[in-house]
Amino acid sequence: MTTDLTMLATKLFDALEAGDTATLKSLYAPDATLWSNTTQRNIAAREVAAFLPLFVKRMPDRAYADRRITPFDGGFVHRHRLTGTRRDGARVAVECCALVFVTDGAVTRIEEYLDARQLDAVMG
């Protein structure tokens, strides 16, 4: 179980880093949701997949660095540093934490926590 969750976490964040929307969508349950502390609202995970190409264009060299995965019964905690270069040349880094809930091998919910001021720096 722990190995499966670690592999799923790796595949999920590899897909995000690569801008691979097909793989990302394949990892989500049909009704998967994302909640972010910066917006305080739930959105359908498929909306994240739709946003990904825009984010890739905005920051093509982004990386999910210093990944730390902690599996738990029913999911995993994923901590990482999102790094990259904005279009204006500024280098940015955001410390992130995601609680990822998993049922039957599919991501059902992601709760994302990050510092809104750092996110503003990324979005420029």
Secondary structure, DSSP 8 states (H G I E B T S, - for coil): -HHHHHHHHHHHHHHHHHT-HHHHHHHEEEEEEEEETTTTEEEEHHHHHHHHHHHHHH-TT-EEEEEEEEEETTEEEEEEEEEEE-TTS-EEEEEEEEEEEEETTEEEEEEEEE-HHHHHHHH-
